Amino acid sequence: MNQLHTLLQQADARCRARGARFTPIRRRVFELIARNSGGLKAYDLLEQLSAEHAAARPPTVYRALEFLIQQGLAHRIESQNAYVACACPEHAHGFQLLICRACGHVEEIHFDDISRQLARRAGREGFRVEHQTIELIGLCAPCLASPRPPASRPE
C-alpha cells in the first residue's frame, strides 16, 4: 500500500471518528497536497482543481484548506503561504517543519518537548499560545549531497 493511499485512509477514518464530512472536494484538495513533497499555494491548488471542477473558486479551496487544518490533516507553511499534508494525523502534539530552500521538500518532525517548553515559557510571560509554527529552513540530505551547490528555490 503506498503512502498516499495510507494518508487518504487515515484522513477518512479521522473525519468519520470526529463526525466531520470528508466531502469529495475536501478529499481532492487533501490528495493534491499529499501528492506534493513541498508546499502548494492555494492558487496552485485552485488551478489544478478547476481543471476537474469548473465551478471551483478561491473560497472553495480556502474552505477546504481550513477544514483540513482544523481536522489536523494539513499544515500551513507560514513562510511560503503554502500548505502541506500532515504526515502524522494521529499525532496530537506540536510539530515542526524542515523546509529545503533548494528543492522545496518539506518534512514534518515532532519534538513535543520543544512545543511544551515554548508554551510554558510563554505562560510565565503571561502569554497564552493559540497557534505555533516552527519552520526550519535549510538544505535536505539529497541537496547537501548534490555535486552542484544548491541555489534557492524560485518562488
C-alpha positions in Angstrom: 0.0 0.0 0.0 1.5 3.4 -1.0 1.9 6.4 1.3 -0.8 8.4 -0.4 -3.4 5.6 -0.1 -2.5 5.3 3.6 -2.8 9.0 4.2 -6.2 9.1 2.5 -7.4 6.2 4.6 -6.2 7.9 7.8 -7.9 11.1 6.8 -11.1 9.4 6.0 -11.1 7.5 9.3 -10.2 10.6 11.3 -13.1 12.6 9.7 -15.5 9.7 10.4 -14.4 9.4 14.0 -14.9 13.1 14.5 -18.2 13.2 12.7 -16.7 15.6 10.1 -17.7 15.4 6.4 -14.8 14.5 4.2 -16.5 15.7 1.0 -15.2 14.9 -2.5 -13.7 18.5 -2.8 -12.0 18.3 0.6 -10.7 14.8 -0.2 -9.4 16.0 -3.6 -7.6 19.1 -2.1 -6.1 16.8 0.5 -5.0 14.4 -2.2 -3.4 17.2 -4.2 -1.3 18.5 -1.3 -0.5 14.9 -0.2 1.0 14.2 -3.6 3.4 17.1 -3.4 6.6 16.7 -1.3 6.7 20.5 -0.9 4.0 23.0 -0.1 1.3 24.1 -2.6 -0.2 27.6 -2.6 -3.9 28.0 -2.6 -4.0 29.3 -6.2 -1.9 26.4 -7.4 -4.5 24.2 -5.8 -7.3 26.2 -7.4 -5.7 25.9 -10.9 -5.4 22.1 -10.5 -8.9 21.8 -9.0 -10.6 23.9 -11.6 -9.3 21.7 -14.4 -11.6 19.0 -12.8 -14.3 21.1 -11.3 -15.3 24.1 -13.4 -17.2 25.7 -10.5 -14.2 25.7 -8.2 -13.4 29.2 -6.9 -10.9 30.6 -4.3 -13.4 30.3 -1.4 -13.9 26.6 -2.3 -10.1 25.9 -1.9 -9.8 28.1 1.2 -12.7 26.4 2.9 -11.3 23.0 2.1 -7.9 24.0 3.5 -9.4 25.5 6.6 -11.3 22.2 7.2 -8.1 20.1 6.6 -6.2 22.2 9.1 -9.0 22.1 11.7 -9.1 18.3 11.4 -5.3 18.0 11.8 -4.8 16.8 8.2 -2.8 19.7 6.8 -0.4 22.4 7.9 0.1 25.9 6.6 3.7 26.8 5.8 3.7 30.3 7.1 6.9 31.4 5.4 5.6 30.4 2.0 1.9 30.9 2.4 1.5 27.3 1.2 0.0 24.1 2.5 1.3 20.6 3.1 -0.4 17.4 4.2 0.1 16.3 7.7 2.3 13.2 7.6 1.1 12.0 11.1 -2.5 13.0 11.6 -2.7 10.7 14.6 0.0 12.7 16.4 -1.9 15.1 18.6 1.0 17.3 19.7 3.2 20.1 18.2 5.1 19.7 15.0 8.0 21.3 13.3 8.6 21.6 9.5 12.0 21.1 7.9 11.9 23.1 4.6 14.6 22.7 2.0 15.4 26.0 0.4 16.8 24.4 -2.7 14.3 21.7 -3.7 11.3 22.8 -1.6 10.9 19.4 0.1 9.0 19.7 3.4 9.5 17.1 6.2 7.3 17.1 9.3 9.0 16.2 12.6 7.8 16.0 16.1 9.7 17.3 19.1 6.9 17.6 21.7 9.3 18.9 24.4 10.1 22.0 22.3 6.4 22.9 21.9 5.7 22.3 25.6 8.8 24.3 26.7 7.7 27.3 24.5 4.2 27.2 25.8 5.4 27.0 29.4 7.8 29.9 28.8 5.1 32.0 27.1 2.8 31.2 30.1 5.4 32.6 32.5 5.4 35.7 30.4 1.6 36.0 30.8 1.0 34.9 27.2 -1.3 32.0 26.1 -0.2 30.3 22.9 -3.1 29.7 20.5 -1.1 28.6 17.4 2.6 27.7 17.0 4.5 27.2 13.8 8.2 26.3 13.8 9.8 26.2 10.4 13.5 25.3 10.0 14.8 26.3 6.6 18.0 24.8 5.2 19.1 22.0 2.9 17.8 18.4 2.8 20.3 15.5 2.7 20.0 15.0 -1.1 20.6 18.7 -1.8 23.6 18.6 0.6 25.0 15.6 -1.2 24.5 17.1 -4.7 27.7 17.8 -6.6 26.3 21.2 -7.7 26.0 23.8 -5.0 22.3 24.3 -4.2 20.6 27.5 -5.1 17.5 28.9 -3.5 14.3 27.6 -5.0 12.4 30.2 -7.1 9.1 31.3 -5.6 
